[in-house]
Amino acid sequence: MVEMGARSLIFLSRSAGQTDSDQQYFPELKSQGCQVTAISGKMDDKPSLERTFQIALNTIKGVFHLAMVLRDAAILDLSYED
């Protein structure tokens, strides 16, 4: 997205940019002229979304929802919650 002109990205996640991979990835985005914001929260939590909308500097033009918590088991052994 940054290579195609995106200049402001907001990441809403439980880890909010605290992982080692985030700490390596965010400077790369910034070096390409992108403003990066990491917000701790979840998409299904209304206060998290409200905080995200308040922090957004520009009109939100797209959302990628890529949430997943891996439950390592055979699919037939997974419960609905998993």
mmCIF file of the N, C-alpha and C atoms, coordinates in Angstrom:
data_MODEL
# 
_entry.id   MODEL 
# 
loop_
_atom_site.group_PDB 
_atom_site.id 
_atom_site.type_symbol 
_atom_site.label_atom_id 
_atom_site.label_alt_id 
_atom_site.label_comp_id 
_atom_site.label_asym_id 
_atom_site.label_entity_id 
_atom_site.label_seq_id 
_atom_site.pdbx_PDB_ins_code 
_atom_site.Cartn_x 
_atom_site.Cartn_y 
_atom_site.Cartn_z 
_atom_site.occupancy 
_atom_site.B_iso_or_equiv 
_atom_site.pdbx_formal_charge 
_atom_site.auth_seq_id 
_atom_site.auth_comp_id 
_atom_site.auth_asym_id 
_atom_site.auth_atom_id 
_atom_site.pdbx_PDB_model_num 
ATOM 1   N N  . MET A 1 1  ? 0.825   -1.185  0.000  1.00 0.00 ? 1  MET A N  1 
ATOM 2   C CA . MET A 1 1  ? 0.000   0.000   0.000  1.00 0.00 ? 1  MET A CA 1 
ATOM 3   C C  . MET A 1 1  ? 0.873   1.254   0.000  1.00 0.00 ? 1  MET A C  1 
ATOM 4   N N  . VAL A 1 2  ? 1.941   1.227   0.766  1.00 0.00 ? 2  VAL A N  1 
ATOM 5   C CA . VAL A 1 2  ? 2.832   2.383   0.822  1.00 0.00 ? 2  VAL A CA 1 
ATOM 6   C C  . VAL A 1 2  ? 3.472   2.613   -0.539 1.00 0.00 ? 2  VAL A C  1 
ATOM 7   N N  . GLU A 1 3  ? 3.853   1.536   -1.210 1.00 0.00 ? 3  GLU A N  1 
ATOM 8   C CA . GLU A 1 3  ? 4.445   1.660   -2.536 1.00 0.00 ? 3  GLU A CA 1 
ATOM 9   C C  . GLU A 1 3  ? 3.467   2.234   -3.549 1.00 0.00 ? 3  GLU A C  1 
ATOM 10  N N  . MET A 1 4  ? 2.169   2.124   -3.264 1.00 0.00 ? 4  MET A N  1 
ATOM 11  C CA . MET A 1 4  ? 1.134   2.653   -4.157 1.00 0.00 ? 4  MET A CA 1 
ATOM 12  C C  . MET A 1 4  ? 0.609   4.015   -3.700 1.00 0.00 ? 4  MET A C  1 
ATOM 13  N N  . GLY A 1 5  ? 1.250   4.613   -2.681 1.00 0.00 ? 5  GLY A N  1 
ATOM 14  C CA . GLY A 1 5  ? 0.904   5.969   -2.305 1.00 0.00 ? 5  GLY A CA 1 
ATOM 15  C C  . GLY A 1 5  ? 0.314   6.173   -0.923 1.00 0.00 ? 5  GLY A C  1 
ATOM 16  N N  . ALA A 1 6  ? 0.029   5.111   -0.191 1.00 0.00 ? 6  ALA A N  1 
ATOM 17  C CA . ALA A 1 6  ? -0.501  5.279   1.172  1.00 0.00 ? 6  ALA A CA 1 
ATOM 18  C C  . ALA A 1 6  ? 0.554   5.982   2.023  1.00 0.00 ? 6  ALA A C  1 
ATOM 19  N N  . ARG A 1 7  ? 0.141   6.974   2.790  1.00 0.00 ? 7  ARG A N  1 
ATOM 20  C CA . ARG A 1 7  ? 1.085   7.733   3.599  1.00 0.00 ? 7  ARG A CA 1 
ATOM 21  C C  . ARG A 1 7  ? 0.737   7.743   5.082  1.00 0.00 ? 7  ARG A C  1 
ATOM 22  N N  . SER A 1 8  ? -0.361  7.113   5.452  1.00 0.00 ? 8  SER A N  1 
ATOM 23  C CA . SER A 1 8  ? -0.752  7.058   6.857  1.00 0.00 ? 8  SER A CA 1 
ATOM 24  C C  . SER A 1 8  ? -1.411  5.713   7.122  1.00 0.00 ? 8  SER A C  1 
ATOM 25  N N  . LEU A 1 9  ? -0.797  4.922   7.999  1.00 0.00 ? 9  LEU A N  1 
ATOM 26  C CA . LEU A 1 9  ? -1.334  3.606   8.342  1.00 0.00 ? 9  LEU A CA 1 
ATOM 27  C C  . LEU A 1 9  ? -1.567  3.526   9.843  1.00 0.00 ? 9  LEU A C  1 
ATOM 28  N N  . ILE A 1 10 ? -2.706  2.950   10.215 1.00 0.00 ? 10 ILE A N  1 
ATOM 29  C CA . ILE A 1 10 ? -3.027  2.713   11.616 1.00 0.00 ? 10 ILE A CA 1 
ATOM 30  C C  . ILE A 1 10 ? -3.164  1.212   11.801 1.00 0.00 ? 10 ILE A C  1 
ATOM 31  N N  . PHE A 1 11 ? -2.433  0.683   12.765 1.00 0.00 ? 11 PHE A N  1 
ATOM 32  C CA . PHE A 1 11 ? -2.511  -0.737  13.092 1.00 0.00 ? 11 PHE A CA 1 
ATOM 33  C C  . PHE A 1 11 ? -3.212  -0.872  14.432 1.00 0.00 ? 11 PHE A C  1 
ATOM 34  N N  . LEU A 1 12 ? -4.373  -1.519  14.427 1.00 0.00 ? 12 LEU A N  1 
ATOM 35  C CA . LEU A 1 12 ? -5.122  -1.803  15.649 1.00 0.00 ? 12 LEU A CA 1 
ATOM 36  C C  . LEU A 1 12 ? -4.931  -3.279  15.949 1.00 0.00 ? 12 LEU A C  1 
ATOM 37  N N  . SER A 1 13 ? -4.268  -3.558  17.066 1.00 0.00 ? 13 SER A N  1 
ATOM 38  C CA . SER A 1 13 ? -4.019  -4.957  17.407 1.00 0.00 ? 13 SER A CA 1 
ATOM 39  C C  . SER A 1 13 ? -3.829  -5.095  18.908 1.00 0.00 ? 13 SER A C  1 
ATOM 40  N N  . ARG A 1 14 ? -3.918  -6.329  19.360 1.00 0.00 ? 14 ARG A N  1 
ATOM 41  C CA . ARG A 1 14 ? -3.700  -6.573  20.786 1.00 0.00 ? 14 ARG A CA 1 
ATOM 42  C C  . ARG A 1 14 ? -2.261  -6.272  21.189 1.00 0.00 ? 14 ARG A C  1 
ATOM 43  N N  . SER A 1 15 ? -1.321  -6.531  20.307 1.00 0.00 ? 15 SER A N  1 
ATOM 44  C CA . SER A 1 15 ? 0.089   -6.290  20.638 1.00 0.00 ? 15 SER A CA 1 
ATOM 45  C C  . SER A 1 15 ? 0.530   -4.866  20.318 1.00 0.00 ? 15 SER A C  1 
ATOM 46  N N  . ALA A 1 16 ? -0.204  -4.163  19.488 1.00 0.00 ? 16 ALA A N  1 
ATOM 47  C CA . ALA A 1 16 ? 0.010   -2.735  19.186 1.00 0.00 ? 16 ALA A CA 1 
ATOM 48  C C  . ALA A 1 16 ? 1.457   -2.347  18.922 1.00 0.00 ? 16 ALA A C  1 
ATOM 49  N N  . GLY A 1 17 ? 2.109   -3.069  18.038 1.00 0.00 ? 17 GLY A N  1 
ATOM 50  C CA . GLY A 1 17 ? 3.457   -2.698  17.641 1.00 0.00 ? 17 GLY A CA 1 
ATOM 51  C C  . GLY A 1 17 ? 4.547   -3.042  18.623 1.00 0.00 ? 17 GLY A C  1 
ATOM 52  N N  . GLN A 1 18 ? 4.285   -3.902  19.577 1.00 0.00 ? 18 GLN A N  1 
ATOM 53  C CA . GLN A 1 18 ? 5.267   -4.235  20.606 1.00 0.00 ? 18 GLN A CA 1 
ATOM 54  C C  . GLN A 1 18 ? 6.164   -5.408  20.250 1.00 0.00 ? 18 GLN A C  1 
ATOM 55  N N  . THR A 1 19 ? 5.828   -6.157  19.212 1.00 0.00 ? 19 THR A N  1 
ATOM 56  C CA . THR A 1 19 ? 6.632   -7.331  18.866 1.00 0.00 ? 19 THR A CA 1 
ATOM 57  C C  . THR A 1 19 ? 7.934   -6.910  18.181 1.00 0.00 ? 19 THR A C  1 
ATOM 58  N N  . ASP A 1 20 ? 8.900   -7.801  18.199 1.00 0.00 ? 20 ASP A N  1 
ATOM 59  C CA . ASP A 1 20 ? 10.176  -7.532  17.534 1.00 0.00 ? 20 ASP A CA 1 
ATOM 60  C C  . ASP A 1 20 ? 9.977   -7.288  16.041 1.00 0.00 ? 20 ASP A C  1 
ATOM 61  N N  . SER A 1 21 ? 9.103   -8.072  15.413 1.00 0.00 ? 21 SER A N  1 
ATOM 62  C CA . SER A 1 21 ? 8.889   -7.887  13.972 1.00 0.00 ? 21 SER A CA 1 
ATOM 63  C C  . SER A 1 21 ? 8.259   -6.532  13.683 1.00 0.00 ? 21 SER A C  1 
ATOM 64  N N  . ASP A 1 22 ? 7.341   -6.071  14.542 1.00 0.00 ? 22 ASP A N  1 
ATOM 65  C CA . ASP A 1 22 ? 6.768   -4.732  14.369 1.00 0.00 ? 22 ASP A CA 1 
ATOM 66  C C  . ASP A 1 22 ? 7.847   -3.669  14.515 1.00 0.00 ? 22 ASP A C  1 
ATOM 67  N N  . GLN A 1 23 ? 8.704   -3.831  15.497 1.00 0.00 ? 23 GLN A N  1 
ATOM 68  C CA . GLN A 1 23 ? 9.756   -2.851  15.750 1.00 0.00 ? 23 GLN A CA 1 
ATOM 69  C C  . GLN A 1 23 ? 10.722  -2.755  14.568 1.00 0.00 ? 23 GLN A C  1 
ATOM 70  N N  . GLN A 1 24 ? 10.826  -3.813  13.788 1.00 0.00 ? 24 GLN A N  1 
ATOM 71  C CA . GLN A 1 24 ? 11.666  -3.783  12.587 1.00 0.00 ? 24 GLN A CA 1 
ATOM 72  C C  . GLN A 1 24 ? 10.893  -3.257  11.385 1.00 0.00 ? 24 GLN A C  1 
ATOM 73  N N  . TYR A 1 25 ? 9.596   -3.567  11.316 1.00 0.00 ? 25 TYR A N  1 
ATOM 74  C CA . TYR A 1 25 ? 8.774   -3.226  10.154 1.00 0.00 ? 25 TYR A CA 1 
ATOM 75  C C  . TYR A 1 25 ? 8.374   -1.751  10.133 1.00 0.00 ? 25 TYR A C  1 
ATOM 76  N N  . PHE A 1 26 ? 8.004   -1.192  11.268 1.00 0.00 ? 26 PHE A N  1 
ATOM 77  C CA . PHE A 1 26 ? 7.527   0.180   11.300 1.00 0.00 ? 26 PHE A CA 1 
ATOM 78  C C  . PHE A 1 26 ? 8.581   1.182   10.820 1.00 0.00 ? 26 PHE A C  1 
ATOM 79  N N  . PRO A 1 27 ? 9.840   1.067   11.233 1.00 0.00 ? 27 PRO A N  1 
ATOM 80  C CA . PRO A 1 27 ? 10.851  1.999   10.697 1.00 0.00 ? 27 PRO A CA 1 
ATOM 81  C C  . PRO A 1 27 ? 10.997  1.892   9.175  1.00 0.00 ? 27 PRO A C  1 
ATOM 82  N N  . GLU A 1 28 ? 10.825  0.695   8.646  1.00 0.00 ? 28 GLU A N  1 
ATOM 83  C CA . GLU A 1 28 ? 10.893  0.528   7.190  1.00 0.00 ? 28 GLU A CA 1 
ATOM 84  C C  . GLU A 1 28 ? 9.792   1.336   6.509  1.00 0.00 ? 28 GLU A C  1 
ATOM 85  N N  . LEU A 1 29 ? 8.565   1.260   7.069  1.00 0.00 ? 29 LEU A N  1 
ATOM 86  C CA . LEU A 1 29 ? 7.455   2.040   6.510  1.00 0.00 ? 29 LEU A CA 1 
ATOM 87  C C  . LEU A 1 29 ? 7.720   3.533   6.640  1.00 0.00 ? 29 LEU A C  1 
ATOM 88  N N  . LYS A 1 30 ? 8.239   3.949   7.788  1.00 0.00 ? 30 LYS A N  1 
ATOM 89  C CA . LYS A 1 30 ? 8.530   5.367   8.018  1.00 0.00 ? 30 LYS A CA 1 
ATOM 90  C C  . LYS A 1 30 ? 9.600   5.877   7.059  1.00 0.00 ? 30 LYS A C  1 
ATOM 91  N N  . SER A 1 31 ? 10.583  5.019   6.740  1.00 0.00 ? 31 SER A N  1 
ATOM 92  C CA . SER A 1 31 ? 11.651  5.431   5.825  1.00 0.00 ? 31 SER A CA 1 
ATOM 93  C C  . SER A 1 31 ? 11.119  5.670   4.415  1.00 0.00 ? 31 SER A C  1 
ATOM 94  N N  . GLN A 1 32 ? 9.926   5.133   4.130  1.00 0.00 ? 32 GLN A N  1 
ATOM 95  C CA . GLN A 1 32 ? 9.297   5.326   2.830  1.00 0.00 ? 32 GLN A CA 1 
ATOM 96  C C  . GLN A 1 32 ? 8.306   6.499   2.848  1.00 0.00 ? 32 GLN A C  1 
ATOM 97  N N  . GLY A 1 33 ? 8.342   7.278   3.931  1.00 0.00 ? 33 GLY A N  1 
ATOM 98  C CA . GLY A 1 33 ? 7.497   8.462   4.006  1.00 0.00 ? 33 GLY A CA 1 
ATOM 99  C C  . GLY A 1 33 ? 6.118   8.220   4.577  1.00 0.00 ? 33 GLY A C  1 
ATOM 100 N N  . CYS A 1 34 ? 5.938   7.117   5.263  1.00 0.00 ? 34 CYS A N  1 
ATOM 101 C CA . CYS A 1 34 ? 4.634   6.748   5.809  1.00 0.00 ? 34 CYS A CA 1 
ATOM 102 C C  . CYS A 1 34 ? 4.581   7.047   7.302  1.00 0.00 ? 34 CYS A C  1 
ATOM 103 N N  . GLN A 1 35 ? 3.465   7.612   7.739  1.00 0.00 ? 35 GLN A N  1 
ATOM 104 C CA . GLN A 1 35 ? 3.238   7.795   9.172  1.00 0.00 ? 35 GLN A CA 1 
ATOM 105 C C  . GLN A 1 35 ? 2.586   6.517   9.692  1.00 0.00 ? 35 GLN A C  1 
ATOM 106 N N  . VAL A 1 36 ? 3.123   5.952   10.763 1.00 0.00 ? 36 VAL A N  1 
ATOM 107 C CA . VAL A 1 36 ? 2.639   4.695   11.318 1.00 0.00 ? 36 VAL A CA 1 
ATOM 108 C C  . VAL A 1 36 ? 2.156   4.936   12.748 1.00 0.00 ? 36 VAL A C  1 
ATOM 109 N N  . THR A 1 37 ? 0.923   4.476   13.021 1.00 0.00 ? 37 THR A N  1 
ATOM 110 C CA . THR A 1 37 ? 0.362   4.566   14.359 1.00 0.00 ? 37 THR A CA 1 
ATOM 111 C C  . THR A 1 37 ? -0.077  3.177   14.789 1.00 0.00 ? 37 THR A C  1 
ATOM 112 N N  . ALA A 1 38 ? 0.315   2.752   15.979 1.00 0.00 ? 38 ALA A N  1 
ATOM 113 C CA . ALA A 1 38 ? -0.093  1.461   16.532 1.00 0.00 ? 38 ALA A CA 1 
ATOM 114 C C  . ALA A 1 38 ? -0.986  1.722   17.739 1.00 0.00 ? 38 ALA A C  1 
ATOM 115 N N  . ILE A 1 39 ? -2.169  1.115   17.734 1.00 0.00 ? 39 ILE A N  1 
ATOM 116 C CA . ILE A 1 39 ? -3.148  1.305   18.799 1.00 0.00 ? 39 ILE A CA 1 
ATOM 117 C C  . ILE A 1 39 ? -3.481  -0.047  19.403 1.00 0.00 ? 39 ILE A C  1 
ATOM 118 N N  . SER A 1 40 ? -3.422  -0.143  20.712 1.00 0.00 ? 40 SER A N  1 
ATOM 119 C CA . SER A 1 40 ? -3.758  -1.384  21.405 1.00 0.00 ? 40 SER A CA 1 
ATOM 120 C C  . SER A 1 40 ? -5.272  -1.514  21.506 1.00 0.00 ? 40 SER A C  1 
ATOM 121 N N  . GLY A 1 41 ? -5.800  -2.618  20.988 1.00 0.00 ? 41 GLY A N  1 
ATOM 122 C CA . GLY A 1 41 ? -7.238  -2.844  21.054 1.00 0.00 ? 41 GLY A CA 1 
ATOM 123 C C  . GLY A 1 41 ? -7.674  -3.950  20.129 1.00 0.00 ? 41 GLY A C  1 
ATOM 124 N N  . LYS A 1 42 ? -8.996  -4.100  20.009 1.00 0.00 ? 42 LYS A N  1 
ATOM 125 C CA . LYS A 1 42 ? -9.567  -5.149  19.161 1.00 0.00 ? 42 LYS A CA 1 
ATOM 126 C C  . LYS A 1 42 ? -10.726 -4.568  18.358 1.00 0.00 ? 42 LYS A C  1 
ATOM 127 N N  . MET A 1 43 ? -10.974 -5.140  17.181 1.00 0.00 ? 43 MET A N  1 
ATOM 128 C CA . MET A 1 43 ? -12.043 -4.675  16.306 1.00 0.00 ? 43 MET A CA 1 
ATOM 129 C C  . MET A 1 43 ? -13.425 -4.877  16.910 1.00 0.00 ? 43 MET A C  1 
ATOM 130 N N  . ASP A 1 44 ? -13.587 -5.843  17.778 1.00 0.00 ? 44 ASP A N  1 
ATOM 131 C CA . ASP A 1 44 ? -14.906 -6.099  18.351 1.00 0.00 ? 44 ASP A CA 1 
ATOM 132 C C  . ASP A 1 44 ? -15.137 -5.331  19.653 1.00 0.00 ? 44 ASP A C  1 
ATOM 133 N N  . ASP A 1 45 ? -14.253 -4.386  19.950 1.00 0.00 ? 45 ASP A N  1 
ATOM 134 C CA . ASP A 1 45 ? -14.353 -3.590  21.162 1.00 0.00 ? 45 ASP A CA 1 
ATOM 135 C C  . ASP A 1 45 ? -14.642 -2.135  20.780 1.00 0.00 ? 45 ASP A C  1 
ATOM 136 N N  . LYS A 1 46 ? -15.873 -1.680  21.043 1.00 0.00 ? 46 LYS A N  1 
ATOM 137 C CA . LYS A 1 46 ? -16.292 -0.346  20.608 1.00 0.00 ? 46 LYS A CA 1 
ATOM 138 C C  . LYS A 1 46 ? -15.361 0.768   21.101 1.00 0.00 ? 46 LYS A C  1 
ATOM 139 N N  . PRO A 1 47 ? -14.946 0.786   22.376 1.00 0.00 ? 47 PRO A N  1 
ATOM 140 C CA . PRO A 1 47 ? -14.010 1.842   22.800 1.00 0.00 ? 47 PRO A CA 1 
ATOM 141 C C  . PRO A 1 47 ? -12.694 1.842   22.011 1.00 0.00 ? 47 PRO A C  1 
ATOM 142 N N  . SER A 1 48 ? -12.207 0.657   21.627 1.00 0.00 ? 48 SER A N  1 
ATOM 143 C CA . SER A 1 48 ? -10.985 0.585   20.804 1.00 0.00 ? 48 SER A CA 1 
ATOM 144 C C  . SER A 1 48 ? -11.199 1.256   19.461 1.00 0.00 ? 48 SER A C  1 
ATOM 145 N N  . LEU A 1 49 ? -12.344 0.985   18.846 1.00 0.00 ? 49 LEU A N  1 
ATOM 146 C CA . LEU A 1 49 ? -12.645 1.590   17.545 1.00 0.00 ? 49 LEU A CA 1 
ATOM 147 C C  . LEU A 1 49 ? -12.835 3.095   17.669 1.00 0.00 ? 49 LEU A C  1 
ATOM 148 N N  . GLU A 1 50 ? -13.540 3.530   18.705 1.00 0.00 ? 50 GLU A N  1 
ATOM 149 C CA . GLU A 1 50 ? -13.743 4.965   18.901 1.00 0.00 ? 50 GLU A CA 1 
ATOM 150 C C  . GLU A 1 50 ? -12.421 5.688   19.087 1.00 0.00 ? 50 GLU A C  1 
ATOM 151 N N  . ARG A 1 51 ? -11.511 5.089   19.868 1.00 0.00 ? 51 ARG A N  1 
ATOM 152 C CA . ARG A 1 51 ? -10.177 5.672   20.073 1.00 0.00 ? 51 ARG A CA 1 
ATOM 153 C C  . ARG A 1 51 ? -9.417  5.736   18.745 1.00 0.00 ? 51 ARG A C  1 
ATOM 154 N N  . THR A 1 52 ? -9.546  4.697   17.948 1.00 0.00 ? 52 THR A N  1 
ATOM 155 C CA . THR A 1 52 ? -8.879  4.663   16.643 1.00 0.00 ? 52 THR A CA 1 
ATOM 156 C C  . THR A 1 52 ? -9.397  5.775   15.744 1.00 0.00 ? 52 THR A C  1 
ATOM 157 N N  . PHE A 1 53 ? -10.716 5.952   15.696 1.00 0.00 ? 53 PHE A N  1 
ATOM 158 C CA . PHE A 1 53 ? -11.296 7.012   14.862 1.00 0.00 ? 53 PHE A CA 1 
ATOM 159 C C  . PHE A 1 53 ? -10.856 8.390   15.333 1.00 0.00 ? 53 PHE A C  1 
ATOM 160 N N  . GLN A 1 54 ? -10.710 8.581   16.636 1.00 0.00 ? 54 GLN A N  1 
ATOM 161 C CA . GLN A 1 54 ? -10.275 9.875   17.167 1.00 0.00 ? 54 GLN A CA 1 
ATOM 162 C C  . GLN A 1 54 ? -8.814  10.162  16.817 1.00 0.00 ? 54 GLN A C  1 
ATOM 163 N N  . ILE A 1 55 ? -8.003  9.122   16.786 1.00 0.00 ? 55 ILE A N  1 
ATOM 164 C CA . ILE A 1 55 ? -6.575  9.278   16.518 1.00 0.00 ? 55 ILE A CA 1 
ATOM 165 C C  . ILE A 1 55 ? -6.295  9.484   15.028 1.00 0.00 ? 55 ILE A C  1 
ATOM 166 N N  . ALA A 1 56 ? -7.160  8.934   14.171 1.00 0.00 ? 56 ALA A N  1 
ATOM 167 C CA . ALA A 1 56 ? -6.945  9.021   12.720 1.00 0.00 ? 56 ALA A CA 1 
ATOM 168 C C  . ALA A 1 56 ? -6.835  10.484  12.299 1.00 0.00 ? 56 ALA A C  1 
ATOM 169 N N  . LEU A 1 57 ? -5.743  10.836  11.628 1.00 0.00 ? 57 LEU A N  1 
ATOM 170 C CA . LEU A 1 57 ? -5.517  12.213  11.199 1.00 0.00 ? 57 LEU A CA 1 
ATOM 171 C C  . LEU A 1 57 ? -6.265  12.551  9.917  1.00 0.00 ? 57 LEU A C  1 
ATOM 172 N N  . ASN A 1 58 ? -6.522  11.540  9.114  1.00 0.00 ? 58 ASN A N  1 
ATOM 173 C CA . ASN A 1 58 ? -7.164  11.737  7.818  1.00 0.00 ? 58 ASN A CA 1 
ATOM 174 C C  . ASN A 1 58 ? -8.425  10.880  7.727  1.00 0.00 ? 58 ASN A C  1 
ATOM 175 N N  . THR A 1 59 ? -9.167  11.062  6.656  1.00 0.00 ? 59 THR A N  1 
ATOM 176 C CA . THR A 1 59 ? -10.307 10.206  6.386  1.00 0.00 ? 59 THR A CA 1 
ATOM 177 C C  . THR A 1 59 ? -9.823  8.772   6.219  1.00 0.00 ? 59 THR A C  1 
ATOM 178 N N  . ILE A 1 60 ? -10.504 7.840   6.851  1.00 0.00 ? 60 ILE A N  1 
ATOM 179 C CA . ILE A 1 60 ? -10.149 6.428   6.698  1.00 0.00 ? 60 ILE A CA 1 
ATOM 180 C C  . ILE A 1 60 ? -10.659 5.956   5.349  1.00 0.00 ? 60 ILE A C  1 
ATOM 181 N N  . LYS A 1 61 ? -9.744  5.513   4.504  1.00 0.00 ? 61 LYS A N  1 
ATOM 182 C CA . LYS A 1 61 ? -10.093 5.143   3.132  1.00 0.00 ? 61 LYS A CA 1 
ATOM 183 C C  . LYS A 1 61 ? -10.104 3.648   2.894  1.00 0.00 ? 61 LYS A C  1 
ATOM 184 N N  . GLY A 1 62 ? -9.763  2.869   3.910  1.00 0.00 ? 62 GLY A N  1 
ATOM 185 C CA . GLY A 1 62 ? -9.785  1.426   3.746  1.00 0.00 ? 62 GLY A CA 1 
ATOM 186 C C  . GLY A 1 62 ? -9.499  0.736   5.053  1.00 0.00 ? 62 GLY A C  1 
ATOM 187 N N  . VAL A 1 63 ? -10.003 -0.487  5.161  1.00 0.00 ? 63 VAL A N  1 
ATOM 188 C CA . VAL A 1 63 ? -9.795  -1.298  6.358  1.00 0.00 ? 63 VAL A CA 1 
ATOM 189 C C  . VAL A 1 63 ? -9.459  -2.713  5.919  1.00 0.00 ? 63 VAL A C  1 
ATOM 190 N N  . PHE A 1 64 ? -8.391  -3.260  6.485  1.00 0.00 ? 64 PHE A N  1 
ATOM 191 C CA . PHE A 1 64 ? -8.055  -4.664  6.307  1.00 0.00 ? 64 PHE A CA 1 
ATOM 192 C C  . PHE A 1 64 ? -8.230  -5.330  7.660  1.00 0.00 ? 64 PHE A C  1 
ATOM 193 N N  . HIS A 1 65 ? -9.111  -6.285  7.727  1.00 0.00 ? 65 HIS A N  1 
ATOM 194 C CA . HIS A 1 65 ? -9.315  -7.005  8.983  1.00 0.00 ? 65 HIS A CA 1 
ATOM 195 C C  . HIS A 1 65 ? -8.649  -8.364  8.832  1.00 0.00 ? 65 HIS A C  1 
ATOM 196 N N  . LEU A 1 66 ? -7.506  -8.530  9.459  1.00 0.00 ? 66 LEU A N  1 
ATOM 197 C CA . LEU A 1 66 ? -6.700  -9.740  9.290  1.00 0.00 ? 66 LEU A CA 1 
ATOM 198 C C  . LEU A 1 66 ? -6.462  -10.452 10.612 1.00 0.00 ? 66 LEU A C  1 
ATOM 199 N N  . ALA A 1 67 ? -7.409  -10.340 11.521 1.00 0.00 ? 67 ALA A N  1 
ATOM 200 C CA . ALA A 1 67 ? -7.240  -10.919 12.855 1.00 0.00 ? 67 ALA A CA 1 
ATOM 201 C C  . ALA A 1 67 ? -7.315  -12.439 12.817 1.00 0.00 ? 67 ALA A C  1 
ATOM 202 N N  . MET A 1 68 ? -6.457  -13.036 13.648 1.00 0.00 ? 68 MET A N  1 
ATOM 203 C CA . MET A 1 68 ? -6.486  -14.482 13.772 1.00 0.00 ? 68 MET A CA 1 
ATOM 204 C C  . MET A 1 68 ? -5.710  -14.887 15.016 1.00 0.00 ? 68 MET A C  1 
ATOM 205 N N  . VAL A 1 69 ? -6.254  -15.788 15.764 1.00 0.00 ? 69 VAL A N  1 
ATOM 206 C CA . VAL A 1 69 ? -5.539  -16.408 16.866 1.00 0.00 ? 69 VAL A CA 1 
ATOM 207 C C  . VAL A 1 69 ? -5.443  -17.884 16.513 1.00 0.00 ? 69 VAL A C  1 
ATOM 208 N N  . LEU A 1 70 ? -4.244  -18.374 16.367 1.00 0.00 ? 70 LEU A N  1 
ATOM 209 C CA . LEU A 1 70 ? -4.034  -19.748 15.931 1.00 0.00 ? 70 LEU A CA 1 
ATOM 210 C C  . LEU A 1 70 ? -4.330  -20.725 17.057 1.00 0.00 ? 70 LEU A C  1 
ATOM 211 N N  . ARG A 1 71 ? -5.220  -21.651 16.798 1.00 0.00 ? 71 ARG A N  1 
ATOM 212 C CA . ARG A 1 71 ? -5.511  -22.764 17.700 1.00 0.00 ? 71 ARG A CA 1 
ATOM 213 C C  . ARG A 1 71 ? -5.024  -24.010 16.964 1.00 0.00 ? 71 ARG A C  1 
ATOM 214 N N  . ASP A 1 72 ? -3.854  -24.446 17.291 1.00 0.00 ? 72 ASP A N  1 
ATOM 215 C CA . ASP A 1 72 ? -3.200  -25.511 16.546 1.00 0.00 ? 72 ASP A CA 1 
ATOM 216 C C  . ASP A 1 72 ? -3.821  -26.864 16.863 1.00 0.00 ? 72 ASP A C  1 
ATOM 217 N N  . ALA A 1 73 ? -4.738  -27.292 16.005 1.00 0.00 ? 73 ALA A N  1 
ATOM 218 C CA . ALA A 1 73 ? -5.400  -28.589 16.143 1.00 0.00 ? 73 ALA A CA 1 
ATOM 219 C C  . ALA A 1 73 ? -6.015  -28.952 14.794 1.00 0.00 ? 73 ALA A C  1 
ATOM 220 N N  . ALA A 1 74 ? -6.332  -30.213 14.637 1.00 0.00 ? 74 ALA A N  1 
ATOM 221 C CA . ALA A 1 74 ? -7.027  -30.644 13.427 1.00 0.00 ? 74 ALA A CA 1 
ATOM 222 C C  . ALA A 1 74 ? -8.376  -29.947 13.372 1.00 0.00 ? 74 ALA A C  1 
ATOM 223 N N  . ILE A 1 75 ? -8.806  -29.564 12.191 1.00 0.00 ? 75 ILE A N  1 
ATOM 224 C CA . ILE A 1 75 ? -10.037 -28.794 12.051 1.00 0.00 ? 75 ILE A CA 1 
ATOM 225 C C  . ILE A 1 75 ? -11.247 -29.512 12.647 1.00 0.00 ? 75 ILE A C  1 
ATOM 226 N N  . LEU A 1 76 ? -11.276 -30.817 12.564 1.00 0.00 ? 76 LEU A N  1 
ATOM 227 C CA . LEU A 1 76 ? -12.394 -31.573 13.131 1.00 0.00 ? 76 LEU A CA 1 
ATOM 228 C C  . LEU A 1 76 ? -12.403 -31.556 14.660 1.00 0.00 ? 76 LEU A C  1 
ATOM 229 N N  . ASP A 1 77 ? -11.245 -31.213 15.255 1.00 0.00 ? 77 ASP A N  1 
ATOM 230 C CA . ASP A 1 77 ? -11.153 -31.162 16.719 1.00 0.00 ? 77 ASP A CA 1 
ATOM 231 C C  . ASP A 1 77 ? -11.373 -29.750 17.284 1.00 0.00 ? 77 ASP A C  1 
ATOM 232 N N  . LEU A 1 78 ? -11.560 -28.776 16.419 1.00 0.00 ? 78 LEU A N  1 
ATOM 233 C CA . LEU A 1 78 ? -11.754 -27.414 16.877 1.00 0.00 ? 78 LEU A CA 1 
ATOM 234 C C  . LEU A 1 78 ? -13.209 -27.180 17.299 1.00 0.00 ? 78 LEU A C  1 
ATOM 235 N N  . SER A 1 79 ? -13.370 -26.413 18.368 1.00 0.00 ? 79 SER A N  1 
ATOM 236 C CA . SER A 1 79 ? -14.719 -26.029 18.766 1.00 0.00 ? 79 SER A CA 1 
ATOM 237 C C  . SER A 1 79 ? -15.136 -24.788 17.968 1.00 0.00 ? 79 SER A C  1 
ATOM 238 N N  . TYR A 1 80 ? -16.387 -24.405 18.070 1.00 0.00 ? 80 TYR A N  1 
ATOM 239 C CA . TYR A 1 80 ? -16.854 -23.196 17.382 1.00 0.00 ? 80 TYR A CA 1 
ATOM 240 C C  . TYR A 1 80 ? -16.050 -21.983 17.832 1.00 0.00 ? 80 TYR A C  1 
ATOM 241 N N  . GLU A 1 81 ? -15.784 -21.859 19.124 1.00 0.00 ? 81 GLU A N  1 
ATOM 242 C CA . GLU A 1 81 ? -15.032 -20.722 19.653 1.00 0.00 ? 81 GLU A CA 1 
ATOM 243 C C  . GLU A 1 81 ? -13.604 -20.681 19.106 1.00 0.00 ? 81 GLU A C  1 
ATOM 244 N N  . ASP A 1 82 ? -12.996 -21.857 18.912 1.00 0.00 ? 82 ASP A N  1 
ATOM 245 C CA . ASP A 1 82 ? -11.637 -21.923 18.372 1.00 0.00 ? 82 ASP A CA 1 
ATOM 246 C C  . ASP A 1 82 ? -11.615 -21.436 16.937 1.00 0.00 ? 82 ASP A C  1 
# 
